Amino acid sequence: MGSQLQNITIAAPGFLGINTQDSPIGLDPAYASVADNCVIDQLGRVGARQGYTPVTTNGGDVLGTSRGIENVFEFVSVLNVTTVFSAGNNKIFTGTTTLTEVTLPAGYTISDNNWKIVSFNNDVYFFQSGHAPLESVAGSTTLVLLASSGVNVPPQGNDVLAAYGRLWSCDIVNNKYTVYWSSLLAGDDWHGGSSGSINLTTVWPNGYDEVVALAEHNNFLLVFGKRNVLIFTGASSPSSDLTLHDTVEGTGCIARDSIQSTGTDLLFLSSRGIMSLGRIIQEKSLPLRDVSMNVRNDLLAAVEEEAHANGHREEIKSIYSPIHAFYLLTLPSSNLVYCFDVRQPLENGSFRVTTWSALEPAAFTMFADDSLYMGHSEGIIRYGSYLDNTTQYQLRYFSNPNDFQSPANLKFLKKFNLTIIGGQNTETTLNWGYDYTDSFTKQAFTFSSGDPAEYGIAEYNTTAEYTGAVVINTPKVNASGNGSVLTVGIEAEINNSPFSIQKIDIHALIGRMI
């Protein structure tokens, strides 16, 4: 009997996100080995991330050769007056289009840009290890020292939390075991009124730990150590009612700015990966699972590179965007952003994950209008459009090697039929290779906005336009070669147009057994 021509369909390729943790053979073909500069779009397809538009015009003048803006914070006063603070190049600025250096207290020196900035009771507070805390009264562009007369010296904590009607601070040089809180409604009173502190040396489970960060979630005060998490109740009246409710042993936070609330959950970076606090509490008696488990080894290798490059992990930043439904974690030393789609965990508990390699943000923030802004070497930038500051960037999708459930048979390729959503004027390359090779056969084409055209080897730009001006491109590419397993890839130079991969149809002869 002759070989049979079969149509093998990869529907929504990569919609399960990247999986580099498990053996590729036998993986669902909906997993990707590479999904870079991608997101999972609203319809569950791998698509291009958005690009950025520069907001700041004088970044080169005020930031010099520094990493750029490493903190961005929007403050809206009770009078609905907005002030944007940012930090970089050991300076603090106000403004977005024009960065204007603020006035600091006389003799005050800034030696790092690892500020934690919060608003509380119509003021803005700046905390950073080794620095006396600063205050902006009602959004003033002149910063003052927190009251430090007499015995009222505020802690020089590396973290500050505004919750339960007061400020909380921790992680002080030579004091990694005390959490302090201010007096009620008084961010400048740390020794009078209802202020106080708790020594954690007798609270940590299994011996000594170091406090890293604080958070509030579901009316619990959370104290993150490097190896444990303490969960307290009674934080509304801490001097009398603060009570240890529960502990999470063996899993802590290793990067202060990795902690983000998604509303129903709290995500943070641990030595095991990105952890979900809700999952940890729920499965405390079971083996712990992390929401980054499909990329765990790659992620932790990048985290380790960050620690090795900088001696710390303070440059690791994160954000949760409810509009885009993703959690972003930036690892500057690896020039990587991990993008976790938080809408629905997979069956194994992991979130769907993609990467961004061409944007290199140094900070994130969500403005009141739900727009995503970032700190960058150029200053402040805004997430949006499909160009990186007028420049194209490359989307890369590659499947895992796939034997199409017939591992013992050769596959003789005949044709690919692609279904691409959008992509007008996008230079696109289809890649295919056999048997785990790093050398791929390539066919390049460009989707235009004109009429369909036919070229020798392939048929390009077969398009259909549907309601909402959504353009579907269905190029057909003749293919050749054979092997037992097949890897398929798509590379696209994103050029001011959305681009999503809907489907890949593979026409192949299933041949003899190897």
C-alpha positions in Angstrom: 0.0 0.0 0.0 1.3 3.5 -0.9 1.9 6.3 1.6 -1.1 8.2 2.7 -1.4 12.0 2.5 -2.5 13.4 5.8 -3.5 16.8 7.0 -2.0 17.4 10.4 -3.4 20.5 12.2 -1.8 22.5 15.0 -4.8 24.5 16.2 -3.9 27.7 18.1 -0.2 26.8 18.1 1.5 27.8 21.4 -1.7 28.8 23.2 -0.6 26.7 26.2 2.5 28.9 26.4 6.1 27.9 26.6 7.1 24.5 28.1 10.9 24.0 28.4 10.6 21.9 31.5 9.2 18.7 30.3 10.4 16.3 27.6 9.2 17.7 24.2 8.2 14.3 22.9 4.7 13.6 23.9 3.9 17.2 24.8 0.7 18.6 23.6 1.5 20.4 20.3 -0.3 23.5 21.7 2.9 24.1 23.8 5.7 26.1 22.4 9.4 25.8 22.9 9.8 29.5 22.0 7.2 32.3 22.2 9.2 35.5 22.3 7.9 39.0 22.2 4.5 37.3 22.5 1.4 37.4 24.6 -1.6 35.0 24.8 -4.3 37.2 23.2 -7.9 37.4 24.3 -8.9 34.5 22.1 -6.2 32.2 23.3 -3.7 32.6 20.4 0.0 33.4 20.5 0.2 37.0 19.3 2.6 39.9 19.2 3.0 41.9 22.4 2.5 45.6 22.0 5.4 47.9 21.6 6.2 51.2 23.4 6.0 54.9 22.8 8.5 57.2 24.5 6.9 59.7 26.8 10.0 61.5 28.1 11.8 63.9 25.7 14.8 64.9 27.9 15.9 61.4 29.2 19.3 61.6 27.5 20.1 64.9 29.3 19.2 63.8 32.8 19.8 60.1 32.8 23.2 60.0 31.1 24.7 56.5 30.9 22.7 55.1 33.8 20.1 52.2 33.5 17.5 54.9 33.1 14.3 55.2 35.1 14.2 52.5 37.7 11.0 53.6 39.6 7.8 55.2 38.4 4.9 56.2 40.7 1.7 58.1 40.0 0.2 60.1 42.9 -3.4 61.4 42.7 -4.1 63.8 45.6 -7.5 64.2 47.4 -8.0 67.3 45.2 -7.5 65.1 42.1 -4.2 66.6 41.2 -1.8 64.1 39.6 2.0 64.1 40.2 4.3 61.5 38.7 7.5 60.7 40.5 10.3 58.7 39.1 13.9 57.8 40.1 17.1 57.0 38.1 20.7 58.1 37.9 20.6 58.6 41.7 18.0 61.4 41.3 14.3 61.8 41.9 12.2 63.5 39.3 8.7 64.7 38.7 6.9 64.8 35.3 6.6 62.5 32.4 7.3 64.4 29.1 10.0 66.5 30.9 11.8 65.0 33.9 12.4 67.7 36.4 14.7 66.9 39.3 13.1 67.5 42.7 14.5 69.5 45.5 16.1 67.3 48.2 16.8 68.2 51.9 20.1 70.1 52.3 23.0 67.7 52.3 20.9 64.7 51.3 22.8 62.2 49.1 21.2 59.4 47.0 23.4 56.4 46.4 20.9 54.0 44.7 17.6 53.9 42.9 15.9 51.0 44.8 13.1 53.2 46.2 9.8 51.8 47.5 7.3 54.6 47.0 3.8 54.6 48.5 1.0 57.2 49.0 -0.6 57.5 52.4 -3.0 60.0 53.9 -2.5 62.4 50.9 1.3 62.3 51.2 4.0 60.3 49.3 6.7 58.4 51.1 10.1 57.2 49.8 11.9 54.4 51.6 15.2 52.7 50.6 17.8 50.8 52.6 20.6 53.0 54.0 18.6 56.2 53.2 16.7 58.4 55.6 13.0 58.2 54.5 11.7 61.1 52.5 8.2 62.6 52.3 6.3 64.7 49.7 3.6 66.6 51.4 0.4 66.5 49.3 2.5 65.8 46.1 4.9 68.7 46.6 7.9 68.7 44.3 10.1 69.5 47.3 10.9 66.5 49.4 11.5 66.7 53.2 12.9 64.2 55.7 10.4 62.3 57.8 10.3 63.8 61.3 13.5 62.7 63.0 13.7 65.0 66.0 14.5 63.5 69.4 13.7 59.8 69.6 11.3 59.9 66.7 13.7 58.5 64.1 11.9 56.6 61.4 13.3 53.2 60.3 15.5 53.3 57.2 13.7 50.2 55.9 14.1 48.8 52.4 10.4 48.2 52.2 7.3 50.3 53.2 3.7 49.3 53.1 0.6 51.6 53.5 -2.1 49.4 55.1 -4.5 49.3 58.0 -4.3 53.1 58.5 -0.6 53.3 59.0 2.8 52.8 57.4 4.8 49.6 58.0 8.5 49.1 57.3 11.2 46.4 57.5 14.5 45.2 56.1 16.9 47.6 57.7 20.7 47.4 57.5 21.9 45.1 60.3 18.3 44.5 61.3 16.5 41.9 59.2 14.2 40.6 61.9 12.0 43.6 63.0 8.8 45.0 61.5 7.9 48.5 62.5 4.6 50.4 62.2 3.8 54.0 62.5 1.1 55.6 64.6 -2.4 55.6 63.2 -2.9 58.0 60.3 0.6 59.5 61.0 3.3 58.4 58.6 5.8 60.6 60.3 5.3 59.2 63.9 7.2 56.0 64.6 7.7 56.3 68.3 4.6 57.8 69.8 0.8 57.2 69.7 0.0 53.7 68.5 3.3 53.0 66.8 5.3 49.9 67.6 7.3 46.9 66.4 7.6 43.2 66.4 10.7 41.1 66.7 10.5 38.1 64.5 13.4 36.1 65.8 11.0 34.0 67.9 8.3 33.8 65.3 10.1 32.3 62.2 9.6 28.6 61.9 12.6 26.3 61.7 15.0 28.9 63.0 16.3 32.2 61.7 15.1 34.0 58.6 15.5 37.4 57.1 12.5 39.7 56.4 12.4 40.8 52.7 9.0 42.5 52.1 5.5 43.2 53.4 2.1 42.9 51.8 -1.6 43.0 52.7 -4.0 40.5 51.2 -7.5 39.5 52.1 -7.2 41.3 55.4 -4.0 39.5 56.3 -0.7 41.2 57.0 2.0 39.1 55.2 5.6 39.2 56.2 7.9 37.6 53.6 11.2 36.1 54.6 13.6 34.6 52.2 12.5 31.1 53.2 9.2 31.5 54.9 6.0 33.6 55.0 4.3 34.8 58.1 0.5 35.5 58.0 -0.8 37.8 60.7 -4.3 38.9 61.7 -5.2 41.9 63.9 -3.1 44.4 62.0 -5.8 47.1 62.4 -4.7 47.3 66.1 -1.2 45.8 66.0 -0.1 46.8 69.5 -2.8 44.7 71.1 -4.2 42.4 68.4 -1.4 41.4 66.0 -1.5 37.6 66.1 0.3 35.0 64.0 -2.4 33.2 62.1 -0.4 30.8 59.9 3.0 30.2 58.4 4.2 29.0 55.1 7.4 27.0 55.7 10.2 26.5 53.1 8.9 29.0 50.6 9.7 32.7 50.9 10.3 35.7 48.7 13.7 36.6 47.2 12.9 39.8 45.4 10.9 42.6 47.0 9.4 44.1 43.9 8.2 40.7 42.6 5.1 40.8 44.9 1.9 41.6 43.1 -1.7 41.3 44.0 -4.1 40.1 41.3 -7.1 40.9 43.4 -7.9 37.2 44.2 -4.3 36.1 44.6 -0.8 37.2 45.5 2.2 36.3 43.3 5.8 36.5 44.2 9.2 35.2 43.2 10.7 32.5 45.4 13.8 30.3 45.2 11.5 27.7 43.5 9.8 30.0 41.0 6.8 32.2 40.8 4.5 31.2 43.6 0.8 31.8 44.2 0.0 32.5 47.8 -3.6 31.2 47.4 -2.2 27.9 46.0 0.4 27.6 48.7 -2.2 28.0 51.5 -4.6 25.7 49.7 -2.0 22.9 49.2 0.1 23.5 52.2 -0.1 19.8 53.2 0.7 18.7 49.6 3.9 19.0 47.5 4.1 22.7 46.6 3.6 23.7 43.0 4.5 27.0 41.4 2.7 28.9 38.6 6.0 29.0 36.6 6.6 25.3 36.6 6.6 25.0 32.8 9.7 27.2 32.6 11.1 26.8 36.1 14.7 25.9 35.3 15.1 28.6 32.7 13.5 31.2 34.9 15.6 30.3 38.0 18.8 30.3 35.8 17.9 33.9 34.7 17.2 34.9 38.4 20.6 33.4 39.4 22.3 35.4 36.6 20.6 38.5 38.0 22.0 37.9 41.5 25.5 37.0 40.1 25.6 40.2 37.9 24.5 42.6 40.6 25.2 40.9 43.9 21.5 41.2 44.7 18.0 41.0 43.1 16.9 44.5 43.6 16.7 45.2 39.9 14.0 42.5 39.5 10.7 44.3 39.0 7.1 43.2 38.3 3.6 44.4 37.6 0.1 43.0 37.3 -2.1 44.5 34.6 -5.8 43.8 35.0 -6.5 45.1 31.5 -4.0 42.8 29.8 -4.5 40.0 32.4 -0.8 39.4 32.7 1.9 39.4 35.4 5.3 40.7 34.1 8.7 39.9 35.7 11.7 41.7 34.3 15.2 40.3 34.6 17.5 43.0 33.2 20.7 41.1 33.3 19.2 38.5 30.9 17.4 41.1 28.9 14.2 39.1 29.5 10.7 39.7 30.6 8.6 36.7 31.6 4.9 37.3 30.8 2.4 35.1 32.7 -1.2 35.0 31.6 -3.2 34.9 34.8 -6.7 34.3 33.4 -6.8 30.6 33.9 -4.2 28.1 35.3 -3.4 25.0 33.2 -4.2 21.6 34.6 -0.8 21.3 36.2 -1.3 24.6 38.0 1.1 26.6 35.8 0.2 29.8 34.1 0.7 30.1 30.4 4.0 31.9 29.9 5.7 33.8 27.1 8.8 36.0 27.0 9.8 39.4 25.8 13.4 40.0 24.8 13.5 43.3 23.0 12.0 45.8 25.3 14.2 45.8 28.5 12.1 47.7 31.0 13.7 48.8 34.3 10.4 49.5 36.1 6.7 49.2 35.8 3.6 51.0 37.0 -0.1 51.2 36.3 -1.6 54.7 36.1 -5.1 55.5 37.3 -6.5 55.1 33.8 -5.1 51.5 33.7 -2.4 52.4 31.2 0.9 50.5 31.6 4.0 52.7 31.9 7.6 51.6 32.2 10.9 52.9 33.3 13.5 52.7 30.5 16.9 53.9 29.5 15.1 56.6 27.5 13.0 57.7 30.4 9.4 56.9 30.9 7.7 54.9 28.1 4.1 53.8 27.5 3.0 50.3 26.5 1.0 50.4 23.3 1.0 50.4 19.5 3.0 47.7 17.6 6.4 49.4 17.2 9.2 49.9 19.7 9.8 53.6 19.4 9.1 53.5 15.6 11.3 50.4 15.2 10.2 46.9 14.3 10.7 44.1 16.7 10.6 40.3 16.1 8.0 37.8 17.2 9.4 34.3 17.4 7.3 31.2 17.8 8.7 27.6 17.6 6.9 24.4 18.3 8.4 21.6 20.3 9.6 18.6 18.1 6.4 16.7 17.2 6.1 13.1 16.0 2.4 13.5 15.3 1.7 10.2 17.2 3.6 8.1 14.7 7.1 8.1 16.1 8.3 5.2 14.0 7.3 6.6 10.6 8.9 9.1 8.3 7.0 12.3 7.4 7.4 13.6 3.9 6.3 17.3 3.9 4.3 18.6 1.0 2.7 21.9 2.0 2.0 24.3 4.9 -1.3 26.2 5.1 -1.0 29.0 7.7 -3.8 31.1 9.2 -2.5 34.4 10.5 -4.7 37.1 12.0 -3.6 40.6 11.0 0.0 41.1 10.1 -0.4 43.7 7.3 3.0 44.7 5.9 4.7 42.2 8.2 7.8 40.4 6.9 7.3 36.8 8.0 9.4 33.7 7.8 8.2 30.1 8.0 10.8 27.7 9.4 10.8 23.9 9.5 13.4 21.3 10.4 13.6 17.6 11.2 14.9 15.4 14.0 16.0 18.0 16.5 18.1 20.0 14.1 19.1 23.6 14.7 19.3 24.2 11.0 15.9 25.1 9.4 14.6 25.5 5.9 13.2 29.0 5.6 10.6 30.6 3.4 10.0 34.4 3.7 7.0 36.3 2.6 5.3 39.6 3.4 1.6 40.2 4.0 0.5 43.4 2.3 -2.7 45.3 2.2 -3.1 44.7 -1.5 -4.6 41.9 -3.6 -3.5 38.4 -3.3 -0.4 37.5 -5.4 1.2 34.2 -6.4 4.9 33.5 -6.4 6.7 30.4 -7.6 7.0 28.3 -4.5 4.2 29.6 -2.5 0.9 31.5 -2.6 1.0 34.6 -0.5 -1.5 37.1 0.9 -4.6 35.1 0.4 -6.8 37.4 2.6 -10.2 37.7 3.9 -11.6 40.7 5.8 -14.2 40.2 8.5 -16.2 42.6 10.7 -14.1 44.9 12.8 -11.5 45.2 10.0 -9.9 41.9 11.1 -7.8 40.6 8.3 -7.1 36.9 8.0 -4.1 35.9 5.9 -3.8 32.3 4.7 -0.5 31.8 3.0 0.3 28.4 1.5 3.9 27.3 1.4 5.2 24.3 -0.5 7.6 22.2 1.6 10.0 19.3 1.2 12.2 17.0 3.2 11.5 14.2 5.6 12.2 13.1 9.2 10.6 11.3 12.1 9.9 14.5 14.1 9.2 18.0 12.9 9.7 21.4 14.4 7.9 24.4 12.9 8.6 28.1 13.6 7.3 31.5 12.6 9.3 34.7 12.8 7.6 38.0 12.1 9.0 41.5 12.0 6.2 43.4 13.8 5.5 46.5 11.8 2.7 48.6 13.4 0.1 45.9 13.0 -1.3 43.2 15.3 -0.2 39.6 14.5 -1.6 36.4 15.9 -1.1 32.7 14.8 -4.5 31.0 14.4 -3.6 27.7 12.9 -0.9 25.7 11.1 -2.1 22.9 8.7 0.7 20.5 7.6 0.2 18.3 4.6 2.5 15.3 4.7 2.9 11.8 3.5 3.2 9.3 6.4 5.8 7.0 5.0 7.6 3.8 5.9 8.7 2.8 9.4 12.2 3.9 10.3 
